[in-house]
Amino acid sequence: MKTNGPKHKICRRLGSCVWGSPKCPSNKRGYPAGMHGKSRRSKLSTYGELLAEKQRLRAHYAMGEKQLRIAYAKAKLGASGSTPEKFMQALELRLASVVFRSGLAPTIFAAKQAVNHGHVLVDGQRVDRNGYLVKPGQTVSVDAQKSPSIATIAQNTDVVPPPYLEIDKAKCKVTVTRLPAADEIPSGVEVIRVVEFYAR
């Protein structure tokens, strides 16, 4: 599943809005696009349900399959904590995820682009890797001089950040205050089903 095409088609194929947009067509038409989309919708097998949940997670974070598998493998091998919680923490603390979740960028795709183009700083140092894991206590900010349009979006956002992020709109920066708890992450995905998919 590619995430670089029309975004609403992804949501309709998966049956619900992946990114929580109230304007997404899938809120009214939860079936694939096309003249036969509605008639093709049928009950999924157990495997199909697990696959769909995994695809929903991939789309939510705009990640490739290889990246998602690596994140799962690392969470599984970790020393302490449950695999589902460590898995979600690793995805949520990716630099692109922090930029998006905090409202420094309007979408996960805009967040990835901002990071790739070198507009994002971590503790004052430029980082251009979307998969960079931000640690509790670190501060992520937007280079307002290099990207004034992103800075304007960040200052005017009405996004309510999750409790593990602390935002300073005036300075266009966000601080990760602690590791997120699984039930605080607004992904809309049943991560236990994704873990079941990879554990088959």
Secondary structure by P-SEA (a helix, b strand, c coil): ccccccaaaaaaaacccccccccccccccccccccccccccccccaaaaaaaaaaaaaaaacccaaaaaaaaaaaaacccccaaaaaaaaaaacaaaaaaaacccccaaaaaaaaaaccccccccccccccccccccbbbbccccccaaaaaaaaacccccccccccccccccccccccccccccccccaaaaaaaaaac
